[in-house]
Amino acid sequence: MNRLPALQPSEWSEEQRVLAQEIINGPRGALLPPFEPLLRSPELMAHAQRMGEYLRYRSALGQRLSELAILITARHWSQPVEWAIHAPIAREKGIAAEAVQAINENRQPDNLQADEQVVYRFCQQLHQQKKVSDVVWEEAIALWGEKGTVDLIAINGYYAFLSMIMNGAQTPMPATQDVIIPAETLKTE
């Protein structure tokens, strides 16, 4: 059950209308599912979308690697909405379909490019061990410098935040032809 379903535009306050229009007018072109529950806190939504717009479209990593980090985070959080949105984008940006499928199945992909391997190891360590080894840290710094490494951390944090919002609100999966994380992974006790 969707705990915070999309509000109809006729139900929006003036603040919600102004801030939702900012998202609609931006590169997303629509008020996508992560922002439907966030609309209840319009100022939070506005700050979140601005951060997300930077991380998704303009991070120092570029879109291909940002999308890979998003997928790893979505899978870690068993977040089907983010997965359904970003799996096709990741493939479009150059992440191999086999790698996308392996991540969905909680397997380490065996066909990642060298920079993708660093993103994978970095994200996995950050999510699973809550820290990053010196070796992987230095690999990230060598590839993207401090700015790119900070952006990589932020992508993980931002999409973990969106995953928590949607998992808590039980935001339903959009209709998609894409292979998505099975809904049973989201069942709670």
C-alpha positions in Angstrom: 0.0 0.0 0.0 1.4 3.4 -1.0 1.5 5.4 2.2 2.1 8.7 0.5 0.5 8.5 -2.9 0.9 11.3 -5.5 -1.1 14.4 -4.7 -3.2 15.8 -7.4 -2.1 19.3 -8.5 -5.4 20.7 -7.3 -4.4 19.5 -3.8 -1.0 21.3 -3.8 -0.3 24.3 -1.7 1.3 27.3 -3.4 4.7 26.3 -2.0 4.2 22.8 -3.3 3.2 24.1 -6.7 6.2 26.4 -7.1 8.7 23.8 -6.0 7.1 21.0 -8.0 7.1 23.2 -11.1 10.9 23.7 -10.6 11.4 19.9 -10.9 9.0 19.6 -13.8 10.8 22.4 -15.6 14.3 20.9 -15.0 16.0 18.0 -16.7 13.7 15.4 -15.2 10.7 16.9 -17.0 8.2 15.4 -14.5 7.5 15.0 -10.8 8.9 11.4 -10.6 8.1 8.9 -7.8 10.9 9.9 -5.4 9.4 13.4 -5.3 5.8 12.3 -4.8 6.2 11.5 -1.1 8.8 14.3 -0.6 6.2 16.8 -1.8 4.7 16.6 1.7 7.8 18.5 2.8 8.3 20.9 0.0 11.4 22.7 1.2 13.2 19.3 1.8 12.0 18.2 -1.6 13.5 21.3 -3.3 16.9 20.9 -1.6 16.9 17.2 -2.3 16.1 17.6 -6.0 18.8 20.3 -6.5 21.4 18.0 -5.0 20.1 15.1 -7.0 20.1 17.1 -10.2 23.8 17.8 -9.7 24.7 14.3 -8.8 22.7 12.6 -11.5 23.5 15.0 -14.4 26.7 16.9 -13.6 28.8 15.0 -11.1 32.5 14.8 -11.6 32.1 11.1 -12.5 30.0 11.6 -15.6 26.6 10.0 -16.1 27.8 6.4 -16.9 29.6 6.0 -13.6 27.0 7.9 -11.7 24.3 5.6 -13.0 26.4 2.6 -11.9 26.7 3.9 -8.4 22.9 4.6 -8.4 22.2 1.0 -9.3 24.5 -0.4 -6.7 22.8 1.8 -4.1 19.3 0.9 -5.3 20.1 -2.8 -5.1 21.7 -2.4 -1.6 18.4 -0.8 -0.4 16.2 -3.2 -2.4 14.6 -0.2 -4.0 12.6 -1.2 -7.0 11.5 2.3 -8.1 15.1 3.6 -8.4 16.1 0.4 -10.0 13.3 0.6 -12.6 14.1 4.2 -13.4 17.9 3.8 -13.5 18.6 0.3 -15.0 17.6 1.4 -18.5 19.5 4.7 -18.2 22.7 2.8 -17.0 22.5 0.6 -20.0 21.9 3.6 -22.3 25.0 5.3 -20.8 27.2 2.3 -21.4 27.0 -0.1 -18.5 26.8 -3.6 -19.9 23.5 -5.3 -19.6 25.2 -8.4 -18.1 26.7 -6.1 -15.4 23.3 -4.6 -14.7 21.8 -8.1 -14.4 24.6 -9.3 -12.1 24.0 -6.4 -9.7 20.3 -7.0 -9.7 21.1 -10.6 -8.7 23.5 -9.5 -6.0 26.5 -11.0 -7.9 29.7 -9.2 -8.6 29.8 -8.4 -12.3 32.7 -9.9 -14.2 32.7 -7.7 -17.2 33.1 -4.2 -15.8 35.5 -1.7 -17.3 38.5 -0.7 -15.0 36.8 2.6 -13.8 33.5 0.7 -13.3 35.3 -1.8 -11.1 36.5 0.9 -8.8 33.0 2.4 -8.5 31.7 -1.1 -7.8 34.2 -1.9 -5.1 33.9 1.6 -3.6 30.1 1.5 -3.4 30.0 -2.1 -2.1 32.5 -1.3 0.7 30.8 2.0 1.6 27.4 0.2 1.9 28.5 -3.1 3.4 31.4 -2.1 5.7 30.4 1.6 6.2 33.9 2.6 5.1 36.3 2.4 2.2 39.7 0.6 2.3 42.8 2.7 1.7 43.5 0.8 -1.5 40.1 1.5 -3.1 40.2 5.1 -1.8 43.5 5.7 -3.6 42.2 4.1 -6.8 39.2 6.5 -6.7 41.5 9.5 -6.0 43.8 8.5 -8.8 40.8 8.3 -11.2 38.6 11.3 -10.2 40.5 13.3 -7.6 39.0 14.5 -4.4 36.0 16.2 -6.1 35.0 13.1 -7.9 35.5 10.9 -4.9 33.3 13.2 -2.8 30.7 13.1 -5.5 30.8 9.3 -5.5 30.2 9.2 -1.7 27.4 11.8 -2.2 25.7 9.7 -4.9 25.6 6.8 -2.5 24.2 8.9 0.3 21.6 10.7 -1.8 20.2 7.6 -3.4 20.2 5.8 0.0 18.1 8.8 1.2 15.7 8.5 -1.7 15.5 4.7 -1.1 14.7 5.2 2.6 11.9 7.7 1.7 10.3 5.4 -0.9 10.8 2.2 1.2 9.2 3.9 4.2 6.4 5.3 2.1 6.0 2.0 0.2 6.1 3.9 -3.1 4.9 1.4 -5.8 7.0 0.4 -8.7 6.3 2.2 -12.0 5.1 0.3 -14.9 8.2 -0.8 -16.8 9.5 -3.4 -19.2 12.8 -3.5 -17.3 13.9 -6.3 -15.1 13.4 -5.0 -11.6 14.2 -6.1 -8.1 11.5 -8.5 -7.1 8.8 -6.9 -4.9 9.2 -9.7 -2.3 12.5 -8.3 -1.3 10.6 -5.3 0.2 8.3 -7.2 2.4 8.6 -6.3 6.1 8.1 -8.3 9.2 
